[in-house]
């Protein structure tokens, strides 16, 4: 199927899918989850061959994917995301007589999803972007990631067997096809998970269209973690072990690996003891592995940087740990704060915690920021906590950022350049909101109102009536 055919079919399907009753739409999402479960063994085997990820990780990720679909199906039945508001006529309204005014959020239209490389299930063909767009009532065209083409096609086959209406889903392949689809006049929004270079290039295309569209790009970050002197003194070994484990989880190929650690002198040596001699875990592909090695070598050669952990085999994608002091970091912050996709950690030593707050404030936008401190310090850490929250979308207390739970209060997004849309999340039910727009109806007859705004409320959605 060509990009034009895929988007055109989605345009034709959009009104009917958006108007489909909640029970029908929810059943379709659940059917896709069932189809993926039925093909689990084959899908996991394909994913293992193409991504080098082990069966335990892949089975867990597929379970996350089917859970997401079922969770979004529940949200469709609940209908709260329609945000239905009804203002009754009020002749005595303080600003003048108020008319009958009703507002709800409705589907944007066809959505283009750029699948990610590092999560071949959860952020790929049937992943969170696809599921949340379907839940919002939007047809989806997925641009497959070249890192797992056979898995993408097999996943698309499973979806095709789930009974979705024609045009509600399509798979396209190739960089040119993705760009062509992004420029199609029928497209209403796009979502992307991947590199900053690729995400920004696509975001520019979306913005430069004759009719610009929302582009939800999640592009990663270094996810700074700050350790206070008191915490380092009380729990040095625990913190060092936790940082090393989080840094190397998934071979450092998560967008939430904590690549930057601010710590008192001495703690980096503890971290190094956990990383030294660690075997190189398989990376997703040779291109990513070579990119990791090049980025690590470039940062390791910067002024003021020391190599604490560096494998004897220079071409082995094993964990690496660098260190520099805070003054050197601030003098070279553009290079030092750049994400390296892989198990590379940079430990920045400091003398004053107040100086760390200034350094964090100078960082580009982040997905996460973590603070490791003792409970008795909490009262005096408000300024630092405010800086961390100001630069990131999710702040953690005495925890590590790897592991993004699919739940209602999750925020997976952050200030630019971590994402192109800081007000949005790509994980959890709130992700549905990206693919909706509000419409207000003034004085309209009941028969012409969308179901969420009618007095008889046929979809049984929550309504705020005033």
Secondary structure, DSSP 8 states (H G I E B T S, - for coil): --HHHHHHHHHHHHHHHHHS-HHHHHHHHHHHHHHHHHTHHHHHHHHHHHH---HHHHHHHHHHHHHHHHHHHHHHHH-GGG-EEEE--BTT-TTS-B--EEEEEEE---EEEE--SS-TTTTSTTSHHHHHHHHHT--EEEE--GGGHHHHHHHHHHHHTTT--TTSEEEE-SHHHHHHHHH-TT--EEEEES-HHHHHHHHHHHHHSSS--EEEEE------EEE-HHHHHHHHHHHHHHHHHHHHGGGG-STT---EEEEETTHHHHHHHHHTT------S-HHHHHHHHHHHHHHHTSTT-EEEE--SSTTS---EEEEEEHHHHHHTHHHHTS--SSSEEEEEEES-HHHHHHHHHTS--EEEEEEE--GGGGGG-HHHHHHHHHTEEEEEESS-S-----STT-----STTSBS-TT--SSSGGGGGGGEEEEEEES--GGGS-GGGSTT-TT---EEE-
